[in-house]
């Protein structure tokens, strides 16, 4: 399950952000997950519950937003929303397309707890 190593890398980024903003804890983490990212949402959620223990995010809620898979046709130039097993242009039907969205896992937002002074 490579989702655990992905969570650990994600939490490293979150920890660096918390340090940068002088915060001791995180209350919410938002990520965007595309269908071609290679990351299963359910497994990411399960791995997160393990990986966050003892970190600045141990009380943080993980929100995962699914991203639409979108391609641009190199023949007609138009963009289409597609499914993972059919990347053909929905306008002209050609298979010469490039992925423009849906192949990434992105740390979108980190909500930090304010420090008590």
C-alpha positions in Angstrom: 0.0 0.0 0.0 1.9 3.0 -1.3 -0.8 5.3 0.1 1.0 5.2 3.5 4.2 6.6 2.0 2.2 9.2 0.2 0.5 10.2 3.4 3.9 10.5 5.2 5.2 12.8 2.4 1.9 14.8 2.5 2.3 15.2 6.3 5.9 16.3 5.8 4.6 19.1 3.6 1.9 20.0 6.2 4.5 20.0 9.0 6.7 22.4 7.0 3.7 24.7 6.4 2.9 24.7 10.1 6.5 25.6 11.0 6.5 28.3 8.4 3.4 29.9 9.9 4.5 29.2 13.5 1.5 26.9 14.3 1.6 23.9 16.6 -1.4 22.1 15.1 -3.5 21.7 12.0 -7.3 21.3 12.0 -8.0 20.5 8.3 -6.1 19.3 5.3 -7.7 19.4 1.8 -6.3 17.4 -1.1 -7.4 17.0 -4.7 -7.2 13.5 -6.1 -7.5 12.7 -9.8 -8.6 9.4 -11.2 -5.2 8.9 -12.9 -3.1 9.9 -9.9 -2.5 6.3 -8.9 -3.9 6.9 -5.4 -7.0 5.2 -4.1 -9.1 7.6 -2.0 -10.3 4.9 0.4 -6.8 3.6 1.0 -5.5 7.2 1.4 -8.1 7.8 4.1 -7.1 4.6 5.9 -3.4 5.4 5.7 -4.0 8.9 6.9 -5.5 7.7 10.2 -2.3 5.8 10.8 0.2 8.4 9.5 -1.1 11.4 11.3 -0.7 10.0 14.8 1.8 12.0 16.8 2.1 14.7 14.2 0.9 18.3 14.0 -2.1 16.9 12.1 -3.1 14.2 14.6 -6.5 16.0 15.2 -6.9 17.3 11.6 -9.7 16.3 9.3 -8.6 15.1 5.9 -10.9 16.2 3.0 -10.4 14.6 -0.3 -11.9 16.1 -3.4 -12.2 14.1 -6.6 -10.9 15.8 -9.7 -12.5 15.3 -13.1 -10.4 13.8 -15.8 -10.0 16.2 -18.7 -8.2 16.0 -22.0 -7.4 18.4 -24.9 -7.5 17.0 -28.4 -4.4 17.7 -30.5 -6.4 17.4 -33.7 -9.5 19.7 -33.1 -8.1 21.6 -30.1 -11.2 21.2 -27.9 -11.3 20.0 -24.3 -13.4 17.1 -23.0 -14.3 15.5 -19.7 -13.5 11.8 -20.1 -13.2 8.5 -18.1 -10.0 6.8 -17.3 -10.5 3.9 -19.8 -11.5 6.2 -22.7 -9.3 9.2 -23.3 -10.7 10.0 -26.8 -11.9 13.4 -27.8 -15.6 13.7 -27.0 -16.0 16.2 -29.9 -14.3 14.6 -32.9 -13.6 11.1 -31.6 -9.8 11.2 -32.2 -7.4 9.4 -29.8 -4.7 12.1 -30.1 -5.3 13.8 -26.8 -3.2 15.1 -23.9 -4.3 15.0 -20.3 -4.8 18.5 -18.8 -6.4 17.5 -15.5 -7.0 14.4 -13.4 -3.6 12.9 -13.1 -2.4 14.5 -9.9 -2.7 14.4 -6.1 -2.5 17.9 -4.9 -2.2 19.4 -1.4 -4.8 22.1 -1.9 -5.3 23.7 1.5 -4.1 23.5 5.1 -6.1 25.1 7.9 -3.9 25.8 10.9 -4.9 26.2 14.5 -4.0 29.7 15.8 -1.4 29.7 18.6 -2.5 30.6 22.0 -0.4 33.4 23.5 
